[in-house]
Amino acid sequence: MASFDPNRLNRIADWVQRYVDQRKYAGSSVLVKHQGAEVIFHSCGQRSVENALPFQRDTVARIYSMTKPITTVALMILVERGLFHLDAQLSDFISEFGDMLALIPGAERLDQTEDAPSPTLHQLLTHTSGFSYPFNPGLLPNAMDELDLIFGPDQGSLADRVTTLSRLPLAFQPGSRWEYSVGIDVLGRVIEVVSGRSLDQFFREEIFEPLGMQETGFSVPAGAGDRFASLYTPLAGDAMALNSAETGDETLRLIDQAGDSPFENTTTFSGGGGLVGTIDDYARFAEMLRMRGQGKSGRLLSPKTVDYMLSNHLPGDIASMGPQSFAEQPMEGTGFGLGGAVVINPGRTRVPGSVGDFSWGGMASTYFWIDRVNELTTVFFTQLSPSSSYPARAELKALVLGATIE
């Protein structure tokens, strides 16, 4: 059983404060639990610099891609009910994906394609489907960018967004490469089709209510008001435009805030990046994974299903599958499970950790990981895009494990 050095734990608070003092983050919070008990919580800085409002425990933040593990759990709930299996093709649920094309290797134009099978649900879950993101390099991402296919909160119905995506070719043949993608957004639509419920309703009834996640959803919770944190960027241009990122003179340029945010009246239920919530809510979800499916008010998934999710589903690490895309985690020594990254060789990741650590992050620099060997759950919240701005995730993991003594 792990134990903690109090002086070393204090380094975590000092580190969070240093990022704020250096104007890298406007405000942040970190929560570490051991065997479900709180080891440390610390918050500092501001959720709104303009209005001098503090970043607190009940601050509501955009979690962006930390939505993906939640969507994955939703899908696996349906798998456990025998409604489909993961080798089923996407076209079985959404007919527009029946006649697929993929770009040929080395393609220079979008019409240089060849026939391709419809990706499987498993390929969608593991980012090996051939889909991509607008902020990745390449022909397909450029086409997605022109169509604004980012699955943002104000882009209309999920069904319409998915239909638009179906008109584009895949970036590569399914299963041949790893590329971070909107595949889990598409799976959100599969969940709607199979369950007969909207994605927000399914999340609420099947995950949020059983776990007590009362302030998590696709829109800012009613009554949250100015508890919704502002979003900042150090870039001069689009905070999501990673291919042409230009550093600006202002490290905390405001790009979204309470009272004028599309997250306050969401129309697109993005299973890949659409949720907002509080740090305690997300810790409840992460703890459920650490506890192999057991939640506060009952079991969401069987232990065997969670073990399967948290295993590496790639032939090796991500780096071995020729990724050309942005990723939230190190690619060497890191495999991919269902909805998140899995450490398979801590030495290759260049970050202390345990084999089997499961983690993912969001574009606004939020991050979580669970360490089942040491029975640890860590959640970090801040609001700065893009998440690649600073090496905070590696630093935080080193700090938490550095405070752990046998």
SEVEX-621713 format. One record per residue (C-alpha): x, y, z; residue number from 1. Coordinates in steps of 0.001 Angstrom, whole numbers, plus 500000, padded with zeros to 6 digits. Layout:
# SEVEX-621713
+--------+--------+--------+------+
!     xx !     yy !     zz ! voro !
+--------+--------+--------+------+
!      X !      Y !      Z !  NUM !
...
+--------+--------+--------+------+
END
This chain:
# SEVEX-621713
+--------+--------+--------+------+
!     xx !     yy !     zz ! voro !
+--------+--------+--------+------+
! 500000 ! 500000 ! 500000 !    1 !
! 501356 ! 503430 ! 499046 !    2 !
! 502049 ! 506140 ! 501597 !    3 !
! 502895 ! 509803 ! 501072 !    4 !
! 505539 ! 512249 ! 502216 !    5 !
! 503709 ! 515471 ! 503278 !    6 !
! 506616 ! 517682 ! 502296 !    7 !
! 506735 ! 516132 ! 498851 !    8 !
! 502968 ! 516529 ! 498474 !    9 !
! 503425 ! 520253 ! 499106 !   10 !
! 505527 ! 520387 ! 495954 !   11 !
! 502342 ! 519792 ! 493963 !   12 !
! 500715 ! 522936 ! 495356 !   13 !
! 503906 ! 524898 ! 494716 !   14 !
! 503997 ! 523658 ! 491137 !   15 !
! 500377 ! 524640 ! 490446 !   16 !
! 501021 ! 528081 ! 491926 !   17 !
! 504172 ! 528522 ! 489844 !   18 !
! 502262 ! 527987 ! 486601 !   19 !
! 499810 ! 530687 ! 487673 !   20 !
! 502527 ! 533083 ! 488828 !   21 !
! 504276 ! 532717 ! 485467 !   22 !
! 500983 ! 533465 ! 483642 !   23 !
! 501053 ! 530114 ! 481903 !   24 !
! 497663 ! 529166 ! 483340 !   25 !
! 495052 ! 531616 ! 484602 !   26 !
! 493970 ! 529143 ! 487274 !   27 !
! 494113 ! 525425 ! 488000 !   28 !
! 493053 ! 522691 ! 490386 !   29 !
! 494456 ! 519255 ! 491115 !   30 !
! 492901 ! 516339 ! 492986 !   31 !
! 494752 ! 513172 ! 494008 !   32 !
! 493026 ! 510174 ! 495591 !   33 !
! 494505 ! 506995 ! 497050 !   34 !
! 492199 ! 504014 ! 497526 !   35 !
! 489324 ! 506478 ! 497044 !   36 !
! 490409 ! 508790 ! 499873 !   37 !
! 491557 ! 512323 ! 499120 !   38 !
! 495311 ! 512802 ! 499454 !   39 !
! 495515 ! 516377 ! 498240 !   40 !
! 493323 ! 518997 ! 496625 !   41 !
! 494724 ! 522351 ! 495656 !   42 !
! 493405 ! 525165 ! 493522 !   43 !
! 494791 ! 528607 ! 492779 !   44 !
! 494599 ! 531431 ! 490285 !   45 !
! 491482 ! 532653 ! 488543 !   46 !
! 488707 ! 531138 ! 486504 !   47 !
! 488189 ! 534600 ! 485016 !   48 !
! 491105 ! 537011 ! 484896 !   49 !
! 488876 ! 539771 ! 483544 !   50 !
! 486433 ! 539540 ! 486458 !   51 !
! 488985 ! 538523 ! 489130 !   52 !
! 487038 ! 535346 ! 489995 !   53 !
! 488962 ! 532517 ! 491716 !   54 !
! 489504 ! 529039 ! 490258 !   55 !
! 487750 ! 526868 ! 492859 !   56 !
! 486680 ! 523319 ! 493510 !   57 !
! 483227 ! 523926 ! 492017 !   58 !
! 484560 ! 525670 ! 488901 !   59 !
! 482994 ! 524247 ! 485723 !   60 !
! 485524 ! 523581 ! 482959 !   61 !
! 485576 ! 522325 ! 479370 !   62 !
! 487010 ! 518814 ! 479444 !   63 !
! 487113 ! 518407 ! 475652 !   64 !
! 488693 ! 515009 ! 474812 !   65 !
! 488312 ! 513712 ! 478360 !   66 !
! 484770 ! 513167 ! 477060 !   67 !
! 486109 ! 510231 ! 475009 !   68 !
! 486488 ! 507741 ! 477896 !   69 !
! 482922 ! 508565 ! 478972 !   70 !
! 481584 ! 507864 ! 475472 !   71 !
! 483571 ! 504630 ! 475466 !   72 !
! 481961 ! 503532 ! 478721 !   73 !
! 478544 ! 504350 ! 477232 !   74 !
! 479305 ! 502162 ! 474213 !   75 !
! 480536 ! 499301 ! 476394 !   76 !
! 477334 ! 499465 ! 478442 !   77 !
! 475490 ! 498605 ! 475212 !   78 !
! 478051 ! 495914 ! 474339 !   79 !
! 477412 ! 494260 ! 477713 !   80 !
! 473691 ! 494200 ! 476874 !   81 !
! 474424 ! 492124 ! 473780 !   82 !
! 473196 ! 494768 ! 471331 !   83 !
! 476288 ! 494564 ! 469090 !   84 !
! 479939 ! 493480 ! 469103 !   85 !
! 483017 ! 495592 ! 468434 !   86 !
! 483869 ! 493927 ! 465125 !   87 !
! 480574 ! 495192 ! 463697 !   88 !
! 481042 ! 497643 ! 460845 !   89 !
! 479959 ! 501266 ! 461132 !   90 !
! 477709 ! 500814 ! 458092 !   91 !
! 475595 ! 498365 ! 460118 !   92 !
! 474327 ! 501360 ! 462094 !   93 !
! 474783 ! 504352 ! 459759 !   94 !
! 474127 ! 503434 ! 456135 !   95 !
! 475950 ! 506468 ! 454708 !   96 !
! 479238 ! 504728 ! 455563 !   97 !
! 478435 ! 501717 ! 453381 !   98 !
! 480486 ! 502562 ! 450290 !   99 !
! 483763 ! 503837 ! 451682 !  100 !
! 486794 ! 505218 ! 449910 !  101 !
! 490293 ! 505775 ! 451308 !  102 !
! 493057 ! 508005 ! 450001 !  103 !
! 495760 ! 506044 ! 448227 !  104 !
! 499234 ! 506128 ! 449831 !  105 !
! 500968 ! 509351 ! 448828 !  106 !
! 497788 ! 510951 ! 447499 !  107 !
! 498136 ! 514598 ! 446501 !  108 !
! 494466 ! 515225 ! 445749 !  109 !
! 491286 ! 514320 ! 447586 !  110 !
! 489995 ! 512352 ! 444572 !  111 !
! 492952 ! 509953 ! 444557 !  112 !
! 491161 ! 507121 ! 446334 !  113 !
! 490588 ! 503384 ! 446410 !  114 !
! 487792 ! 501222 ! 447777 !  115 !
! 487861 ! 500620 ! 451533 !  116 !
! 485762 ! 498621 ! 453986 !  117 !
! 483563 ! 500417 ! 456445 !  118 !
! 485554 ! 500774 ! 459696 !  119 !
! 484648 ! 498598 ! 462633 !  120 !
! 483525 ! 499975 ! 465984 !  121 !
! 486782 ! 498720 ! 467460 !  122 !
! 488780 ! 500705 ! 464899 !  123 !
! 486757 ! 503805 ! 465749 !  124 !
! 487492 ! 503314 ! 469451 !  125 !
! 491222 ! 502871 ! 468912 !  126 !
! 491794 ! 505683 ! 466345 !  127 !
! 492734 ! 503204 ! 463615 !  128 !
! 489593 ! 503788 ! 461509 !  129 !
! 491013 ! 506179 ! 458904 !  130 !
! 489129 ! 509212 ! 460205 !  131 !
! 491061 ! 512285 ! 461340 !  132 !
! 490737 ! 515752 ! 462912 !  133 !
! 490883 ! 519171 ! 461202 !  134 !
! 493962 ! 520108 ! 463250 !  135 !
! 496021 ! 517151 ! 461968 !  136 !
! 498273 ! 517481 ! 458892 !  137 !
! 497142 ! 516036 ! 455571 !  138 !
! 494532 ! 516095 ! 452812 !  139 !
! 491610 ! 514771 ! 454848 !  140 !
! 492210 ! 517144 ! 457781 !  141 !
! 492366 ! 520068 ! 455320 !  142 !
! 489035 ! 519019 ! 453820 !  143 !
! 487534 ! 518650 ! 457293 !  144 !
! 488830 ! 522089 ! 458200 !  145 !
! 487140 ! 523627 ! 455173 !  146 !
! 483852 ! 522063 ! 456315 !  147 !
! 484516 ! 523034 ! 459964 !  148 !
! 484116 ! 519375 ! 460941 !  149 !
! 485366 ! 519793 ! 464499 !  150 !
! 482064 ! 518738 ! 466164 !  151 !
! 481933 ! 522005 ! 468104 !  152 !
! 479142 ! 522755 ! 470596 !  153 !
! 477171 ! 525017 ! 468225 !  154 !
! 477253 ! 523046 ! 464957 !  155 !
! 473757 ! 521561 ! 464921 !  156 !
! 472641 ! 517970 ! 465256 !  157 !
! 475131 ! 515161 ! 465681 !  158 !
! 473372 ! 513220 ! 462927 !  159 !
! 473963 ! 516029 ! 460426 !  160 !
! 477645 ! 516364 ! 461339 !  161 !
! 478181 ! 512632 ! 460902 !  162 !
! 476406 ! 512664 ! 457538 !  163 !
! 478727 ! 515442 ! 456343 !  164 !
! 481739 ! 513399 ! 457449 !  165 !
! 480484 ! 510366 ! 455511 !  166 !
! 480950 ! 512265 ! 452221 !  167 !
! 484730 ! 512440 ! 452689 !  168 !
! 487248 ! 509647 ! 452047 !  169 !
! 489232 ! 508025 ! 454840 !  170 !
! 492845 ! 509155 ! 455335 !  171 !
! 494055 ! 505535 ! 455089 !  172 !
! 492776 ! 501977 ! 454984 !  173 !
! 491121 ! 501033 ! 458303 !  174 !
! 493478 ! 499265 ! 460672 !  175 !
! 496677 ! 500254 ! 458871 !  176 !
! 497663 ! 503270 ! 460984 !  177 !
! 496914 ! 505219 ! 464150 !  178 !
! 495585 ! 508750 ! 463763 !  179 !
! 493766 ! 510780 ! 466389 !  180 !
! 490272 ! 511341 ! 465059 !  181 !
! 486588 ! 512159 ! 465379 !  182 !
! 485867 ! 508426 ! 465440 !  183 !
! 484467 ! 508584 ! 468963 !  184 !
! 482140 ! 511412 ! 467905 !  185 !
! 480809 ! 509022 ! 465281 !  186 !
! 480381 ! 506372 ! 467981 !  187 !
! 478261 ! 508892 ! 469885 !  188 !
! 475864 ! 508761 ! 466964 !  189 !
! 475972 ! 504942 ! 467007 !  190 !
! 474936 ! 505082 ! 470677 !  191 !
! 471978 ! 507290 ! 469727 !  192 !
! 470902 ! 504965 ! 466908 !  193 !
! 471122 ! 501792 ! 469007 !  194 !
! 469641 ! 503180 ! 472235 !  195 !
! 466940 ! 505354 ! 470702 !  196 !
! 468042 ! 508169 ! 473007 !  197 !
! 470006 ! 511351 ! 472419 !  198 !
! 473601 ! 511146 ! 473600 !  199 !
! 473042 ! 513675 ! 476377 !  200 !
! 470055 ! 511698 ! 477669 !  201 !
! 471978 ! 508404 ! 477554 !  202 !
! 474921 ! 509904 ! 479429 !  203 !
! 472667 ! 511414 ! 482052 !  204 !
! 470589 ! 508297 ! 482697 !  205 !
! 473255 ! 505607 ! 482368 !  206 !
! 476420 ! 507317 ! 483706 !  207 !
! 476004 ! 510727 ! 485342 !  208 !
! 473044 ! 509957 ! 487605 !  209 !
! 474416 ! 506591 ! 488827 !  210 !
! 477816 ! 508196 ! 489568 !  211 !
! 476430 ! 511369 ! 491119 !  212 !
! 477967 ! 513567 ! 488406 !  213 !
! 475389 ! 516300 ! 488852 !  214 !
! 477324 ! 519111 ! 487210 !  215 !
! 478577 ! 517423 ! 484058 !  216 !
! 476870 ! 517715 ! 480685 !  217 !
! 477070 ! 519075 ! 477165 !  218 !
! 475880 ! 522494 ! 478355 !  219 !
! 476917 ! 524530 ! 481384 !  220 !
! 474664 ! 523330 ! 484246 !  221 !
! 471657 ! 525493 ! 485061 !  222 !
! 472519 ! 527897 ! 487839 !  223 !
! 476285 ! 527555 ! 487376 !  224 !
! 476498 ! 531092 ! 486022 !  225 !
! 479958 ! 532584 ! 486344 !  226 !
! 481368 ! 529366 ! 487858 !  227 !
! 482070 ! 528439 ! 484222 !  228 !
! 485761 ! 529151 ! 483665 !  229 !
! 487071 ! 531320 ! 480861 !  230 !
! 489209 ! 529708 ! 478173 !  231 !
! 492585 ! 531196 ! 477228 !  232 !
! 495339 ! 530594 ! 474683 !  233 !
! 498969 ! 531718 ! 474275 !  234 !
! 498526 ! 531652 ! 470480 !  235 !
! 497954 ! 534701 ! 468305 !  236 !
! 495487 ! 532913 ! 466012 !  237 !
! 493062 ! 530005 ! 466301 !  238 !
! 493703 ! 528107 ! 469542 !  239 !
! 492821 ! 524837 ! 467755 !  240 !
! 494946 ! 525455 ! 464642 !  241 !
! 497909 ! 523305 ! 465616 !  242 !
! 499317 ! 523110 ! 462100 !  243 !
! 499820 ! 526879 ! 461865 !  244 !
! 500155 ! 527798 ! 465529 !  245 !
! 501586 ! 531283 ! 466028 !  246 !
! 502766 ! 532291 ! 469474 !  247 !
! 501408 ! 535645 ! 470571 !  248 !
! 502696 ! 538304 ! 472934 !  249 !
! 499876 ! 537597 ! 475407 !  250 !
! 500148 ! 534232 ! 477202 !  251 !
! 496541 ! 534377 ! 478401 !  252 !
! 494463 ! 535658 ! 475502 !  253 !
! 490737 ! 535255 ! 476219 !  254 !
! 488826 ! 533177 ! 473665 !  255 !
! 485636 ! 532079 ! 475449 !  256 !
! 483860 ! 533117 ! 478653 !  257 !
! 480679 ! 532746 ! 480689 !  258 !
! 477762 ! 534762 ! 479345 !  259 !
! 478914 ! 534483 ! 475729 !  260 !
! 479872 ! 530842 ! 475249 !  261 !
! 478451 ! 528230 ! 472860 !  262 !
! 478721 ! 525746 ! 475754 !  263 !
! 475842 ! 527563 ! 477436 !  264 !
! 473383 ! 526530 ! 474723 !  265 !
! 474849 ! 523432 ! 473096 !  266 !
! 473305 ! 521974 ! 469948 !  267 !
! 475948 ! 519367 ! 469053 !  268 !
! 476437 ! 516444 ! 471417 !  269 !
! 480109 ! 515707 ! 470803 !  270 !
! 481120 ! 512379 ! 472287 !  271 !
! 484692 ! 513200 ! 471347 !  272 !
! 485015 ! 516533 ! 473102 !  273 !
! 481792 ! 518208 ! 474154 !  274 !
! 481409 ! 517871 ! 477915 !  275 !
! 481870 ! 520423 ! 480664 !  276 !
! 481969 ! 519612 ! 484363 !  277 !
! 483682 ! 519893 ! 487736 !  278 !
! 486833 ! 518196 ! 488975 !  279 !
! 484977 ! 516157 ! 491614 !  280 !
! 482522 ! 514897 ! 489005 !  281 !
! 485331 ! 513667 ! 486794 !  282 !
! 487102 ! 512091 ! 489750 !  283 !
! 483941 ! 510036 ! 490368 !  284 !
! 484134 ! 508742 ! 486800 !  285 !
! 487880 ! 508021 ! 487015 !  286 !
! 487434 ! 506237 ! 490340 !  287 !
! 484756 ! 504041 ! 488763 !  288 !
! 487331 ! 502912 ! 486203 !  289 !
! 489949 ! 502317 ! 488909 !  290 !
! 487378 ! 500273 ! 490834 !  291 !
! 486712 ! 498144 ! 487724 !  292 !
! 483207 ! 499426 ! 487005 !  293 !
! 481883 ! 499947 ! 490526 !  294 !
! 480309 ! 503360 ! 491049 !  295 !
! 478906 ! 505194 ! 494035 !  296 !
! 475361 ! 503933 ! 493511 !  297 !
! 475967 ! 500666 ! 491718 !  298 !
! 477934 ! 498947 ! 489015 !  299 !
! 478180 ! 500489 ! 485526 !  300 !
! 480328 ! 497790 ! 483921 !  301 !
! 481653 ! 494379 ! 484870 !  302 !
! 485268 ! 494117 ! 486102 !  303 !
! 486168 ! 492024 ! 483058 !  304 !
! 484852 ! 494686 ! 480685 !  305 !
! 486864 ! 497437 ! 482385 !  306 !
! 489994 ! 495266 ! 482386 !  307 !
! 489465 ! 494792 ! 478651 !  308 !
! 489056 ! 498544 ! 478093 !  309 !
! 492222 ! 499349 ! 480025 !  310 !
! 494369 ! 496850 ! 478079 !  311 !
! 496504 ! 497801 ! 475099 !  312 !
! 494550 ! 497133 ! 471892 !  313 !
! 497356 ! 497956 ! 469451 !  314 !
! 500017 ! 495525 ! 468153 !  315 !
! 502646 ! 497589 ! 469998 !  316 !
! 502909 ! 501217 ! 471023 !  317 !
! 501289 ! 504135 ! 469195 !  318 !
! 504640 ! 505189 ! 467743 !  319 !
! 504931 ! 501861 ! 465893 !  320 !
! 501744 ! 502579 ! 463914 !  321 !
! 503058 ! 505526 ! 461927 !  322 !
! 501072 ! 508345 ! 463543 !  323 !
! 501176 ! 511699 ! 461776 !  324 !
! 498687 ! 513389 ! 464065 !  325 !
! 498507 ! 515425 ! 467215 !  326 !
! 498165 ! 513305 ! 470359 !  327 !
! 497535 ! 514172 ! 473986 !  328 !
! 500068 ! 511665 ! 475369 !  329 !
! 503590 ! 510357 ! 474604 !  330 !
! 503485 ! 507857 ! 471743 !  331 !
! 506576 ! 505806 ! 472600 !  332 !
! 506019 ! 503166 ! 475263 !  333 !
! 502320 ! 504010 ! 475220 !  334 !
! 499638 ! 501806 ! 473758 !  335 !
! 495962 ! 502573 ! 473381 !  336 !
! 493033 ! 500952 ! 475095 !  337 !
! 489392 ! 501855 ! 474551 !  338 !
! 489032 ! 505596 ! 475071 !  339 !
! 492478 ! 506313 ! 476478 !  340 !
! 496210 ! 505656 ! 476537 !  341 !
! 497816 ! 502694 ! 478312 !  342 !
! 501422 ! 502619 ! 479515 !  343 !
! 503141 ! 499458 ! 478271 !  344 !
! 506758 ! 500501 ! 478943 !  345 !
! 507258 ! 503365 ! 481435 !  346 !
! 510908 ! 503745 ! 480460 !  347 !
! 509996 ! 504522 ! 476861 !  348 !
! 507461 ! 507189 ! 477895 !  349 !
! 510178 ! 509149 ! 479714 !  350 !
! 507730 ! 509741 ! 482569 !  351 !
! 507597 ! 507739 ! 485841 !  352 !
! 504642 ! 505410 ! 485984 !  353 !
! 503334 ! 501877 ! 486239 !  354 !
! 502618 ! 499373 ! 483499 !  355 !
! 498893 ! 499652 ! 482852 !  356 !
! 498473 ! 503323 ! 483789 !  357 !
! 495383 ! 504588 ! 481921 !  358 !
! 495013 ! 508243 ! 481009 !  359 !
! 493801 ! 510891 ! 478637 !  360 !
! 493545 ! 514662 ! 478450 !  361 !
! 491665 ! 517486 ! 476801 !  362 !
! 492549 ! 520339 ! 474468 !  363 !
! 492187 ! 522879 ! 477290 !  364 !
! 495067 ! 521144 ! 479137 !  365 !
! 492915 ! 519073 ! 481503 !  366 !
! 494276 ! 515625 ! 482336 !  367 !
! 493563 ! 512473 ! 484332 !  368 !
! 495189 ! 509152 ! 484977 !  369 !
! 494546 ! 506103 ! 487089 !  370 !
! 497336 ! 503925 ! 488476 !  371 !
! 495821 ! 500627 ! 489567 !  372 !
! 499153 ! 499308 ! 490840 !  373 !
! 499425 ! 502100 ! 493427 !  374 !
! 495633 ! 502601 ! 493686 !  375 !
! 495913 ! 506257 ! 492640 !  376 !
! 493562 ! 508564 ! 490770 !  377 !
! 494706 ! 512032 ! 489699 !  378 !
! 492645 ! 514734 ! 487950 !  379 !
! 493988 ! 518109 ! 486814 !  380 !
! 491798 ! 520990 ! 485625 !  381 !
! 492805 ! 524231 ! 483936 !  382 !
! 491613 ! 526086 ! 480817 !  383 !
! 494360 ! 526776 ! 478298 !  384 !
! 494284 ! 525683 ! 474652 !  385 !
! 496163 ! 523976 ! 473091 !  386 !
! 497195 ! 521312 ! 475571 !  387 !
! 500610 ! 521027 ! 473935 !  388 !
! 501562 ! 524505 ! 475203 !  389 !
! 503489 ! 523242 ! 478257 !  390 !
! 504753 ! 519847 ! 479564 !  391 !
! 502421 ! 520011 ! 482568 !  392 !
! 501135 ! 516447 ! 482366 !  393 !
! 504558 ! 514830 ! 482564 !  394 !
! 505574 ! 517192 ! 485352 !  395 !
! 502450 ! 516521 ! 487398 !  396 !
! 502778 ! 512759 ! 487098 !  397 !
! 506396 ! 512966 ! 488277 !  398 !
! 505323 ! 515125 ! 491212 !  399 !
! 502549 ! 512776 ! 492353 !  400 !
! 504694 ! 509662 ! 492084 !  401 !
! 507609 ! 511546 ! 493664 !  402 !
! 505425 ! 512118 ! 496735 !  403 !
! 504647 ! 508402 ! 496952 !  404 !
! 506905 ! 506404 ! 499293 !  405 !
! 506760 ! 502684 ! 500029 !  406 !
+--------+--------+--------+------+
END
